Amino acid sequence: MSYTTAAEFDKTFNTLKATFKSGKTKNLAWRKWQLKQLWWMVEENEDKFLAALQKDLNRDRFESFATDISKLSYE
């Protein structure tokens, strides 16, 4: 397993800061709206997500809900 070096981290971090300062990113209100839409999508499609996790990973609905979906409401 390889890890990111401190130099690589600094380079990536500085690139992200420069991108944000350039104005290429969206404003805070737009980003919050996108997160709300993501939340609504997960909430409205919970059964479909649980079914997909069951089919693809053979995960129990409770396990998937507890580890993947319910965490969204706390973060």
mmCIF file of the N, C-alpha and C atoms, coordinates in Angstrom:
data_MODEL
# 
_entry.id   MODEL 
# 
loop_
_atom_site.group_PDB 
_atom_site.id 
_atom_site.type_symbol 
_atom_site.label_atom_id 
_atom_site.label_alt_id 
_atom_site.label_comp_id 
_atom_site.label_asym_id 
_atom_site.label_entity_id 
_atom_site.label_seq_id 
_atom_site.pdbx_PDB_ins_code 
_atom_site.Cartn_x 
_atom_site.Cartn_y 
_atom_site.Cartn_z 
_atom_site.occupancy 
_atom_site.B_iso_or_equiv 
_atom_site.pdbx_formal_charge 
_atom_site.auth_seq_id 
_atom_site.auth_comp_id 
_atom_site.auth_asym_id 
_atom_site.auth_atom_id 
_atom_site.pdbx_PDB_model_num 
ATOM 1   N N  . MET A 1 1  ? 0.848   -1.167 0.000   1.00 0.00 ? 1  MET A N  1 
ATOM 2   C CA . MET A 1 1  ? 0.000   0.000  0.000   1.00 0.00 ? 1  MET A CA 1 
ATOM 3   C C  . MET A 1 1  ? 0.899   1.238  0.000   1.00 0.00 ? 1  MET A C  1 
ATOM 4   N N  . SER A 1 2  ? 0.594   2.164  -0.875  1.00 0.00 ? 2  SER A N  1 
ATOM 5   C CA . SER A 1 2  ? 1.374   3.396  -0.901  1.00 0.00 ? 2  SER A CA 1 
ATOM 6   C C  . SER A 1 2  ? 0.541   4.546  -0.344  1.00 0.00 ? 2  SER A C  1 
ATOM 7   N N  . TYR A 1 3  ? 1.213   5.461  0.259   1.00 0.00 ? 3  TYR A N  1 
ATOM 8   C CA . TYR A 1 3  ? 0.554   6.609  0.861   1.00 0.00 ? 3  TYR A CA 1 
ATOM 9   C C  . TYR A 1 3  ? 0.989   7.877  0.144   1.00 0.00 ? 3  TYR A C  1 
ATOM 10  N N  . THR A 1 4  ? 0.170   8.886  0.261   1.00 0.00 ? 4  THR A N  1 
ATOM 11  C CA . THR A 1 4  ? 0.488   10.185 -0.307  1.00 0.00 ? 4  THR A CA 1 
ATOM 12  C C  . THR A 1 4  ? 1.600   10.825 0.518   1.00 0.00 ? 4  THR A C  1 
ATOM 13  N N  . THR A 1 5  ? 2.586   11.325 -0.167  1.00 0.00 ? 5  THR A N  1 
ATOM 14  C CA . THR A 1 5  ? 3.675   12.001 0.543   1.00 0.00 ? 5  THR A CA 1 
ATOM 15  C C  . THR A 1 5  ? 3.205   13.383 0.984   1.00 0.00 ? 5  THR A C  1 
ATOM 16  N N  . ALA A 1 6  ? 3.957   13.960 1.905   1.00 0.00 ? 6  ALA A N  1 
ATOM 17  C CA . ALA A 1 6  ? 3.629   15.309 2.376   1.00 0.00 ? 6  ALA A CA 1 
ATOM 18  C C  . ALA A 1 6  ? 3.709   16.309 1.226   1.00 0.00 ? 6  ALA A C  1 
ATOM 19  N N  . ALA A 1 7  ? 4.676   16.139 0.352   1.00 0.00 ? 7  ALA A N  1 
ATOM 20  C CA . ALA A 1 7  ? 4.825   17.047 -0.795  1.00 0.00 ? 7  ALA A CA 1 
ATOM 21  C C  . ALA A 1 7  ? 3.637   16.924 -1.746  1.00 0.00 ? 7  ALA A C  1 
ATOM 22  N N  . GLU A 1 8  ? 3.189   15.688 -1.996  1.00 0.00 ? 8  GLU A N  1 
ATOM 23  C CA . GLU A 1 8  ? 2.030   15.477 -2.873  1.00 0.00 ? 8  GLU A CA 1 
ATOM 24  C C  . GLU A 1 8  ? 0.771   16.078 -2.258  1.00 0.00 ? 8  GLU A C  1 
ATOM 25  N N  . PHE A 1 9  ? 0.635   15.893 -0.952  1.00 0.00 ? 9  PHE A N  1 
ATOM 26  C CA . PHE A 1 9  ? -0.518  16.458 -0.256  1.00 0.00 ? 9  PHE A CA 1 
ATOM 27  C C  . PHE A 1 9  ? -0.518  17.979 -0.369  1.00 0.00 ? 9  PHE A C  1 
ATOM 28  N N  . ASP A 1 10 ? 0.630   18.582 -0.080  1.00 0.00 ? 10 ASP A N  1 
ATOM 29  C CA . ASP A 1 10 ? 0.730   20.043 -0.153  1.00 0.00 ? 10 ASP A CA 1 
ATOM 30  C C  . ASP A 1 10 ? 0.399   20.550 -1.550  1.00 0.00 ? 10 ASP A C  1 
ATOM 31  N N  . LYS A 1 11 ? 0.899   19.875 -2.571  1.00 0.00 ? 11 LYS A N  1 
ATOM 32  C CA . LYS A 1 11 ? 0.638   20.293 -3.951  1.00 0.00 ? 11 LYS A CA 1 
ATOM 33  C C  . LYS A 1 11 ? -0.860  20.232 -4.249  1.00 0.00 ? 11 LYS A C  1 
ATOM 34  N N  . THR A 1 12 ? -1.503  19.133 -3.881  1.00 0.00 ? 12 THR A N  1 
ATOM 35  C CA . THR A 1 12 ? -2.933  18.983 -4.120  1.00 0.00 ? 12 THR A CA 1 
ATOM 36  C C  . THR A 1 12 ? -3.731  20.016 -3.333  1.00 0.00 ? 12 THR A C  1 
ATOM 37  N N  . PHE A 1 13 ? -3.379  20.209 -2.087  1.00 0.00 ? 13 PHE A N  1 
ATOM 38  C CA . PHE A 1 13 ? -4.069  21.185 -1.241  1.00 0.00 ? 13 PHE A CA 1 
ATOM 39  C C  . PHE A 1 13 ? -3.947  22.590 -1.825  1.00 0.00 ? 13 PHE A C  1 
ATOM 40  N N  . ASN A 1 14 ? -2.761  22.955 -2.254  1.00 0.00 ? 14 ASN A N  1 
ATOM 41  C CA . ASN A 1 14 ? -2.552  24.286 -2.832  1.00 0.00 ? 14 ASN A CA 1 
ATOM 42  C C  . ASN A 1 14 ? -3.310  24.452 -4.146  1.00 0.00 ? 14 ASN A C  1 
ATOM 43  N N  . THR A 1 15 ? -3.400  23.388 -4.930  1.00 0.00 ? 15 THR A N  1 
ATOM 44  C CA . THR A 1 15 ? -4.182  23.437 -6.166  1.00 0.00 ? 15 THR A CA 1 
ATOM 45  C C  . THR A 1 15 ? -5.652  23.674 -5.855  1.00 0.00 ? 15 THR A C  1 
ATOM 46  N N  . LEU A 1 16 ? -6.175  22.980 -4.856  1.00 0.00 ? 16 LEU A N  1 
ATOM 47  C CA . LEU A 1 16 ? -7.572  23.157 -4.466  1.00 0.00 ? 16 LEU A CA 1 
ATOM 48  C C  . LEU A 1 16 ? -7.837  24.570 -3.953  1.00 0.00 ? 16 LEU A C  1 
ATOM 49  N N  . LYS A 1 17 ? -6.932  25.096 -3.144  1.00 0.00 ? 17 LYS A N  1 
ATOM 50  C CA . LYS A 1 17 ? -7.086  26.461 -2.635  1.00 0.00 ? 17 LYS A CA 1 
ATOM 51  C C  . LYS A 1 17 ? -7.080  27.465 -3.781  1.00 0.00 ? 17 LYS A C  1 
ATOM 52  N N  . ALA A 1 18 ? -6.157  27.278 -4.736  1.00 0.00 ? 18 ALA A N  1 
ATOM 53  C CA . ALA A 1 18 ? -6.069  28.200 -5.872  1.00 0.00 ? 18 ALA A CA 1 
ATOM 54  C C  . ALA A 1 18 ? -7.323  28.134 -6.730  1.00 0.00 ? 18 ALA A C  1 
ATOM 55  N N  . THR A 1 19 ? -7.846  26.921 -6.920  1.00 0.00 ? 19 THR A N  1 
ATOM 56  C CA . THR A 1 19 ? -9.067  26.763 -7.706  1.00 0.00 ? 19 THR A CA 1 
ATOM 57  C C  . THR A 1 19 ? -10.227 27.479 -7.032  1.00 0.00 ? 19 THR A C  1 
ATOM 58  N N  . PHE A 1 20 ? -10.344 27.317 -5.718  1.00 0.00 ? 20 PHE A N  1 
ATOM 59  C CA . PHE A 1 20 ? -11.421 27.984 -4.989  1.00 0.00 ? 20 PHE A CA 1 
ATOM 60  C C  . PHE A 1 20 ? -11.288 29.509 -5.098  1.00 0.00 ? 20 PHE A C  1 
ATOM 61  N N  . LYS A 1 21 ? -10.087 30.021 -4.915  1.00 0.00 ? 21 LYS A N  1 
ATOM 62  C CA . LYS A 1 21 ? -9.860  31.468 -4.989  1.00 0.00 ? 21 LYS A CA 1 
ATOM 63  C C  . LYS A 1 21 ? -10.105 32.026 -6.386  1.00 0.00 ? 21 LYS A C  1 
ATOM 64  N N  . SER A 1 22 ? -9.977  31.184 -7.410  1.00 0.00 ? 22 SER A N  1 
ATOM 65  C CA . SER A 1 22 ? -10.150 31.649 -8.787  1.00 0.00 ? 22 SER A CA 1 
ATOM 66  C C  . SER A 1 22 ? -11.610 31.944 -9.128  1.00 0.00 ? 22 SER A C  1 
ATOM 67  N N  . GLY A 1 23 ? -12.523 31.451 -8.294  1.00 0.00 ? 23 GLY A N  1 
ATOM 68  C CA . GLY A 1 23 ? -13.939 31.672 -8.562  1.00 0.00 ? 23 GLY A CA 1 
ATOM 69  C C  . GLY A 1 23 ? -14.562 30.596 -9.437  1.00 0.00 ? 23 GLY A C  1 
ATOM 70  N N  . LYS A 1 24 ? -13.811 29.557 -9.744  1.00 0.00 ? 24 LYS A N  1 
ATOM 71  C CA . LYS A 1 24 ? -14.347 28.470 -10.573 1.00 0.00 ? 24 LYS A CA 1 
ATOM 72  C C  . LYS A 1 24 ? -15.385 27.636 -9.830  1.00 0.00 ? 24 LYS A C  1 
ATOM 73  N N  . THR A 1 25 ? -15.297 27.659 -8.513  1.00 0.00 ? 25 THR A N  1 
ATOM 74  C CA . THR A 1 25 ? -16.243 26.867 -7.733  1.00 0.00 ? 25 THR A CA 1 
ATOM 75  C C  . THR A 1 25 ? -17.535 27.646 -7.541  1.00 0.00 ? 25 THR A C  1 
ATOM 76  N N  . LYS A 1 26 ? -18.576 26.933 -7.201  1.00 0.00 ? 26 LYS A N  1 
ATOM 77  C CA . LYS A 1 26 ? -19.881 27.554 -6.974  1.00 0.00 ? 26 LYS A CA 1 
ATOM 78  C C  . LYS A 1 26 ? -19.947 28.135 -5.568  1.00 0.00 ? 26 LYS A C  1 
ATOM 79  N N  . ASN A 1 27 ? -20.868 29.064 -5.369  1.00 0.00 ? 27 ASN A N  1 
ATOM 80  C CA . ASN A 1 27 ? -20.988 29.688 -4.051  1.00 0.00 ? 27 ASN A CA 1 
ATOM 81  C C  . ASN A 1 27 ? -21.612 28.728 -3.036  1.00 0.00 ? 27 ASN A C  1 
ATOM 82  N N  . LEU A 1 28 ? -21.548 29.111 -1.787  1.00 0.00 ? 28 LEU A N  1 
ATOM 83  C CA . LEU A 1 28 ? -22.005 28.254 -0.691  1.00 0.00 ? 28 LEU A CA 1 
ATOM 84  C C  . LEU A 1 28 ? -23.485 27.906 -0.811  1.00 0.00 ? 28 LEU A C  1 
ATOM 85  N N  . ALA A 1 29 ? -24.312 28.860 -1.177  1.00 0.00 ? 29 ALA A N  1 
ATOM 86  C CA . ALA A 1 29 ? -25.751 28.595 -1.304  1.00 0.00 ? 29 ALA A CA 1 
ATOM 87  C C  . ALA A 1 29 ? -26.010 27.533 -2.370  1.00 0.00 ? 29 ALA A C  1 
ATOM 88  N N  . TRP A 1 30 ? -25.314 27.590 -3.482  1.00 0.00 ? 30 TRP A N  1 
ATOM 89  C CA . TRP A 1 30 ? -25.481 26.598 -4.550  1.00 0.00 ? 30 TRP A CA 1 
ATOM 90  C C  . TRP A 1 30 ? -25.056 25.216 -4.060  1.00 0.00 ? 30 TRP A C  1 
ATOM 91  N N  . ARG A 1 31 ? -23.925 25.151 -3.354  1.00 0.00 ? 31 ARG A N  1 
ATOM 92  C CA . ARG A 1 31 ? -23.433 23.857 -2.860  1.00 0.00 ? 31 ARG A CA 1 
ATOM 93  C C  . ARG A 1 31 ? -24.380 23.262 -1.825  1.00 0.00 ? 31 ARG A C  1 
ATOM 94  N N  . LYS A 1 32 ? -24.943 24.117 -0.953  1.00 0.00 ? 32 LYS A N  1 
ATOM 95  C CA . LYS A 1 32 ? -25.919 23.619 0.026   1.00 0.00 ? 32 LYS A CA 1 
ATOM 96  C C  . LYS A 1 32 ? -27.159 23.077 -0.672  1.00 0.00 ? 32 LYS A C  1 
ATOM 97  N N  . TRP A 1 33 ? -27.595 23.757 -1.723  1.00 0.00 ? 33 TRP A N  1 
ATOM 98  C CA . TRP A 1 33 ? -28.756 23.300 -2.478  1.00 0.00 ? 33 TRP A CA 1 
ATOM 99  C C  . TRP A 1 33 ? -28.477 21.936 -3.111  1.00 0.00 ? 33 TRP A C  1 
ATOM 100 N N  . GLN A 1 34 ? -27.287 21.742 -3.643  1.00 0.00 ? 34 GLN A N  1 
ATOM 101 C CA . GLN A 1 34 ? -26.918 20.464 -4.236  1.00 0.00 ? 34 GLN A CA 1 
ATOM 102 C C  . GLN A 1 34 ? -26.936 19.352 -3.181  1.00 0.00 ? 34 GLN A C  1 
ATOM 103 N N  . LEU A 1 35 ? -26.446 19.655 -1.981  1.00 0.00 ? 35 LEU A N  1 
ATOM 104 C CA . LEU A 1 35 ? -26.461 18.661 -0.910  1.00 0.00 ? 35 LEU A CA 1 
ATOM 105 C C  . LEU A 1 35 ? -27.885 18.309 -0.496  1.00 0.00 ? 35 LEU A C  1 
ATOM 106 N N  . LYS A 1 36 ? -28.770 19.310 -0.456  1.00 0.00 ? 36 LYS A N  1 
ATOM 107 C CA . LYS A 1 36 ? -30.173 19.035 -0.138  1.00 0.00 ? 36 LYS A CA 1 
ATOM 108 C C  . LYS A 1 36 ? -30.791 18.137 -1.199  1.00 0.00 ? 36 LYS A C  1 
ATOM 109 N N  . GLN A 1 37 ? -30.479 18.415 -2.459  1.00 0.00 ? 37 GLN A N  1 
ATOM 110 C CA . GLN A 1 37 ? -31.023 17.585 -3.531  1.00 0.00 ? 37 GLN A CA 1 
ATOM 111 C C  . GLN A 1 37 ? -30.502 16.151 -3.438  1.00 0.00 ? 37 GLN A C  1 
ATOM 112 N N  . LEU A 1 38 ? -29.226 16.006 -3.075  1.00 0.00 ? 38 LEU A N  1 
ATOM 113 C CA . LEU A 1 38 ? -28.653 14.669 -2.896  1.00 0.00 ? 38 LEU A CA 1 
ATOM 114 C C  . LEU A 1 38 ? -29.376 13.940 -1.765  1.00 0.00 ? 38 LEU A C  1 
ATOM 115 N N  . TRP A 1 39 ? -29.601 14.654 -0.663  1.00 0.00 ? 39 TRP A N  1 
ATOM 116 C CA . TRP A 1 39 ? -30.317 14.061 0.467   1.00 0.00 ? 39 TRP A CA 1 
ATOM 117 C C  . TRP A 1 39 ? -31.700 13.580 0.038   1.00 0.00 ? 39 TRP A C  1 
ATOM 118 N N  . TRP A 1 40 ? -32.434 14.447 -0.691  1.00 0.00 ? 40 TRP A N  1 
ATOM 119 C CA . TRP A 1 40 ? -33.779 14.074 -1.143  1.00 0.00 ? 40 TRP A CA 1 
ATOM 120 C C  . TRP A 1 40 ? -33.736 12.867 -2.074  1.00 0.00 ? 40 TRP A C  1 
ATOM 121 N N  . MET A 1 41 ? -32.735 12.805 -2.941  1.00 0.00 ? 41 MET A N  1 
ATOM 122 C CA . MET A 1 41 ? -32.616 11.671 -3.857  1.00 0.00 ? 41 MET A CA 1 
ATOM 123 C C  . MET A 1 41 ? -32.435 10.364 -3.073  1.00 0.00 ? 41 MET A C  1 
ATOM 124 N N  . VAL A 1 42 ? -31.555 10.392 -2.080  1.00 0.00 ? 42 VAL A N  1 
ATOM 125 C CA . VAL A 1 42 ? -31.323 9.188  -1.276  1.00 0.00 ? 42 VAL A CA 1 
ATOM 126 C C  . VAL A 1 42 ? -32.593 8.826  -0.516  1.00 0.00 ? 42 VAL A C  1 
ATOM 127 N N  . GLU A 1 43 ? -33.229 9.819  0.083   1.00 0.00 ? 43 GLU A N  1 
ATOM 128 C CA . GLU A 1 43 ? -34.443 9.567  0.860   1.00 0.00 ? 43 GLU A CA 1 
ATOM 129 C C  . GLU A 1 43 ? -35.561 8.983  -0.012  1.00 0.00 ? 43 GLU A C  1 
ATOM 130 N N  . GLU A 1 44 ? -35.738 9.547  -1.206  1.00 0.00 ? 44 GLU A N  1 
ATOM 131 C CA . GLU A 1 44 ? -36.810 9.096  -2.100  1.00 0.00 ? 44 GLU A CA 1 
ATOM 132 C C  . GLU A 1 44 ? -36.526 7.731  -2.729  1.00 0.00 ? 44 GLU A C  1 
ATOM 133 N N  . ASN A 1 45 ? -35.256 7.340  -2.772  1.00 0.00 ? 45 ASN A N  1 
ATOM 134 C CA . ASN A 1 45 ? -34.875 6.090  -3.432  1.00 0.00 ? 45 ASN A CA 1 
ATOM 135 C C  . ASN A 1 45 ? -34.249 5.086  -2.477  1.00 0.00 ? 45 ASN A C  1 
ATOM 136 N N  . GLU A 1 46 ? -34.528 5.236  -1.207  1.00 0.00 ? 46 GLU A N  1 
ATOM 137 C CA . GLU A 1 46 ? -33.927 4.373  -0.190  1.00 0.00 ? 46 GLU A CA 1 
ATOM 138 C C  . GLU A 1 46 ? -34.123 2.899  -0.497  1.00 0.00 ? 46 GLU A C  1 
ATOM 139 N N  . ASP A 1 47 ? -35.336 2.504  -0.831  1.00 0.00 ? 47 ASP A N  1 
ATOM 140 C CA . ASP A 1 47 ? -35.601 1.093  -1.125  1.00 0.00 ? 47 ASP A CA 1 
ATOM 141 C C  . ASP A 1 47 ? -34.797 0.594  -2.318  1.00 0.00 ? 47 ASP A C  1 
ATOM 142 N N  . LYS A 1 48 ? -34.633 1.451  -3.317  1.00 0.00 ? 48 LYS A N  1 
ATOM 143 C CA . LYS A 1 48 ? -33.853 1.063  -4.498  1.00 0.00 ? 48 LYS A CA 1 
ATOM 144 C C  . LYS A 1 48 ? -32.373 0.904  -4.145  1.00 0.00 ? 48 LYS A C  1 
ATOM 145 N N  . PHE A 1 49 ? -31.848 1.813  -3.317  1.00 0.00 ? 49 PHE A N  1 
ATOM 146 C CA . PHE A 1 49 ? -30.452 1.690  -2.890  1.00 0.00 ? 49 PHE A CA 1 
ATOM 147 C C  . PHE A 1 49 ? -30.252 0.408  -2.080  1.00 0.00 ? 49 PHE A C  1 
ATOM 148 N N  . LEU A 1 50 ? -31.176 0.139  -1.156  1.00 0.00 ? 50 LEU A N  1 
ATOM 149 C CA . LEU A 1 50 ? -31.059 -1.065 -0.335  1.00 0.00 ? 50 LEU A CA 1 
ATOM 150 C C  . LEU A 1 50 ? -31.147 -2.322 -1.189  1.00 0.00 ? 50 LEU A C  1 
ATOM 151 N N  . ALA A 1 51 ? -32.033 -2.334 -2.174  1.00 0.00 ? 51 ALA A N  1 
ATOM 152 C CA . ALA A 1 51 ? -32.160 -3.488 -3.068  1.00 0.00 ? 51 ALA A CA 1 
ATOM 153 C C  . ALA A 1 51 ? -30.888 -3.680 -3.891  1.00 0.00 ? 51 ALA A C  1 
ATOM 154 N N  . ALA A 1 52 ? -30.299 -2.587 -4.348  1.00 0.00 ? 52 ALA A N  1 
ATOM 155 C CA . ALA A 1 52 ? -29.070 -2.679 -5.136  1.00 0.00 ? 52 ALA A CA 1 
ATOM 156 C C  . ALA A 1 52 ? -27.910 -3.209 -4.298  1.00 0.00 ? 52 ALA A C  1 
ATOM 157 N N  . LEU A 1 53 ? -27.809 -2.747 -3.052  1.00 0.00 ? 53 LEU A N  1 
ATOM 158 C CA . LEU A 1 53 ? -26.755 -3.243 -2.173  1.00 0.00 ? 53 LEU A CA 1 
ATOM 159 C C  . LEU A 1 53 ? -26.960 -4.723 -1.861  1.00 0.00 ? 53 LEU A C  1 
ATOM 160 N N  . GLN A 1 54 ? -28.215 -5.143 -1.727  1.00 0.00 ? 54 GLN A N  1 
ATOM 161 C CA . GLN A 1 54 ? -28.524 -6.553 -1.505  1.00 0.00 ? 54 GLN A CA 1 
ATOM 162 C C  . GLN A 1 54 ? -28.106 -7.372 -2.723  1.00 0.00 ? 54 GLN A C  1 
ATOM 163 N N  . LYS A 1 55 ? -28.475 -6.897 -3.899  1.00 0.00 ? 55 LYS A N  1 
ATOM 164 C CA . LYS A 1 55 ? -28.185 -7.623 -5.137  1.00 0.00 ? 55 LYS A CA 1 
ATOM 165 C C  . LYS A 1 55 ? -26.682 -7.651 -5.445  1.00 0.00 ? 55 LYS A C  1 
ATOM 166 N N  . ASP A 1 56 ? -26.039 -6.497 -5.358  1.00 0.00 ? 56 ASP A N  1 
ATOM 167 C CA . ASP A 1 56 ? -24.632 -6.400 -5.749  1.00 0.00 ? 56 ASP A CA 1 
ATOM 168 C C  . ASP A 1 56 ? -23.668 -6.964 -4.709  1.00 0.00 ? 56 ASP A C  1 
ATOM 169 N N  . LEU A 1 57 ? -23.949 -6.719 -3.430  1.00 0.00 ? 57 LEU A N  1 
ATOM 170 C CA . LEU A 1 57 ? -23.006 -7.094 -2.379  1.00 0.00 ? 57 LEU A CA 1 
ATOM 171 C C  . LEU A 1 57 ? -23.544 -8.159 -1.426  1.00 0.00 ? 57 LEU A C  1 
ATOM 172 N N  . ASN A 1 58 ? -24.792 -8.592 -1.670  1.00 0.00 ? 58 ASN A N  1 
ATOM 173 C CA . ASN A 1 58 ? -25.456 -9.560 -0.791  1.00 0.00 ? 58 ASN A CA 1 
ATOM 174 C C  . ASN A 1 58 ? -25.511 -9.031 0.650   1.00 0.00 ? 58 ASN A C  1 
ATOM 175 N N  . ARG A 1 59 ? -25.788 -7.745 0.764   1.00 0.00 ? 59 ARG A N  1 
ATOM 176 C CA . ARG A 1 59 ? -25.858 -7.107 2.069   1.00 0.00 ? 59 ARG A CA 1 
ATOM 177 C C  . ARG A 1 59 ? -27.283 -7.141 2.589   1.00 0.00 ? 59 ARG A C  1 
ATOM 178 N N  . ASP A 1 60 ? -27.402 -7.395 3.867   1.00 0.00 ? 60 ASP A N  1 
ATOM 179 C CA . ASP A 1 60 ? -28.691 -7.359 4.540   1.00 0.00 ? 60 ASP A CA 1 
ATOM 180 C C  . ASP A 1 60 ? -29.203 -5.917 4.556   1.00 0.00 ? 60 ASP A C  1 
ATOM 181 N N  . ARG A 1 61 ? -30.514 -5.745 4.420   1.00 0.00 ? 61 ARG A N  1 
ATOM 182 C CA . ARG A 1 61 ? -31.101 -4.401 4.390   1.00 0.00 ? 61 ARG A CA 1 
ATOM 183 C C  . ARG A 1 61 ? -30.747 -3.603 5.644   1.00 0.00 ? 61 ARG A C  1 
ATOM 184 N N  . PHE A 1 62 ? -30.812 -4.256 6.796   1.00 0.00 ? 62 PHE A N  1 
ATOM 185 C CA . PHE A 1 62 ? -30.507 -3.552 8.041   1.00 0.00 ? 62 PHE A CA 1 
ATOM 186 C C  . PHE A 1 62 ? -29.059 -3.085 8.061   1.00 0.00 ? 62 PHE A C  1 
ATOM 187 N N  . GLU A 1 63 ? -28.147 -3.967 7.656   1.00 0.00 ? 63 GLU A N  1 
ATOM 188 C CA . GLU A 1 63 ? -26.721 -3.605 7.628   1.00 0.00 ? 63 GLU A CA 1 
ATOM 189 C C  . GLU A 1 63 ? -26.481 -2.426 6.685   1.00 0.00 ? 63 GLU A C  1 
ATOM 190 N N  . SER A 1 64 ? -27.070 -2.492 5.508   1.00 0.00 ? 64 SER A N  1 
ATOM 191 C CA . SER A 1 64 ? -26.898 -1.404 4.541   1.00 0.00 ? 64 SER A CA 1 
ATOM 192 C C  . SER A 1 64 ? -27.476 -0.102 5.054   1.00 0.00 ? 64 SER A C  1 
ATOM 193 N N  . PHE A 1 65 ? -28.647 -0.173 5.650   1.00 0.00 ? 65 PHE A N  1 
ATOM 194 C CA . PHE A 1 65 ? -29.260 1.038  6.187   1.00 0.00 ? 65 PHE A CA 1 
ATOM 195 C C  . PHE A 1 65 ? -28.400 1.614  7.308   1.00 0.00 ? 65 PHE A C  1 
ATOM 196 N N  . ALA A 1 66 ? -27.978 0.749  8.226   1.00 0.00 ? 66 ALA A N  1 
ATOM 197 C CA . ALA A 1 66 ? -27.226 1.214  9.388   1.00 0.00 ? 66 ALA A CA 1 
ATOM 198 C C  . ALA A 1 66 ? -25.858 1.769  9.022   1.00 0.00 ? 66 ALA A C  1 
ATOM 199 N N  . THR A 1 67 ? -25.209 1.180  8.018   1.00 0.00 ? 67 THR A N  1 
ATOM 200 C CA . THR A 1 67 ? -23.842 1.607  7.707   1.00 0.00 ? 67 THR A CA 1 
ATOM 201 C C  . THR A 1 67 ? -23.747 2.618  6.576   1.00 0.00 ? 67 THR A C  1 
ATOM 202 N N  . ASP A 1 68 ? -24.737 2.672  5.701   1.00 0.00 ? 68 ASP A N  1 
ATOM 203 C CA . ASP A 1 68 ? -24.631 3.545  4.535   1.00 0.00 ? 68 ASP A CA 1 
ATOM 204 C C  . ASP A 1 68 ? -25.674 4.651  4.495   1.00 0.00 ? 68 ASP A C  1 
ATOM 205 N N  . ILE A 1 69 ? -26.903 4.336  4.755   1.00 0.00 ? 69 ILE A N  1 
ATOM 206 C CA . ILE A 1 69 ? -27.969 5.320  4.557   1.00 0.00 ? 69 ILE A CA 1 
ATOM 207 C C  . ILE A 1 69 ? -28.215 6.149  5.794   1.00 0.00 ? 69 ILE A C  1 
ATOM 208 N N  . SER A 1 70 ? -28.336 5.545  6.953   1.00 0.00 ? 70 SER A N  1 
ATOM 209 C CA . SER A 1 70 ? -28.666 6.324  8.146   1.00 0.00 ? 70 SER A CA 1 
ATOM 210 C C  . SER A 1 70 ? -27.544 7.289  8.519   1.00 0.00 ? 70 SER A C  1 
ATOM 211 N N  . LYS A 1 71 ? -26.315 7.001  8.134   1.00 0.00 ? 71 LYS A N  1 
ATOM 212 C CA . LYS A 1 71 ? -25.201 7.891  8.431   1.00 0.00 ? 71 LYS A CA 1 
ATOM 213 C C  . LYS A 1 71 ? -25.386 9.248  7.758   1.00 0.00 ? 71 LYS A C  1 
ATOM 214 N N  . LEU A 1 72 ? -26.081 9.289  6.651   1.00 0.00 ? 72 LEU A N  1 
ATOM 215 C CA . LEU A 1 72 ? -26.271 10.540 5.943   1.00 0.00 ? 72 LEU A CA 1 
ATOM 216 C C  . LEU A 1 72 ? -27.039 11.554 6.778   1.00 0.00 ? 72 LEU A C  1 
ATOM 217 N N  . SER A 1 73 ? -27.911 11.079 7.634   1.00 0.00 ? 73 SER A N  1 
ATOM 218 C CA . SER A 1 73 ? -28.719 12.015 8.413   1.00 0.00 ? 73 SER A CA 1 
ATOM 219 C C  . SER A 1 73 ? -27.942 12.643 9.563   1.00 0.00 ? 73 SER A C  1 
ATOM 220 N N  . TYR A 1 74 ? -26.787 12.094 9.876   1.00 0.00 ? 74 TYR A N  1 
ATOM 221 C CA . TYR A 1 74 ? -25.998 12.611 10.991  1.00 0.00 ? 74 TYR A CA 1 
ATOM 222 C C  . TYR A 1 74 ? -24.794 13.416 10.538  1.00 0.00 ? 74 TYR A C  1 
ATOM 223 N N  . GLU A 1 75 ? -24.447 13.351 9.269   1.00 0.00 ? 75 GLU A N  1 
ATOM 224 C CA . GLU A 1 75 ? -23.227 14.018 8.790   1.00 0.00 ? 75 GLU A CA 1 
ATOM 225 C C  . GLU A 1 75 ? -23.536 15.336 8.168   1.00 0.00 ? 75 GLU A C  1 
# 
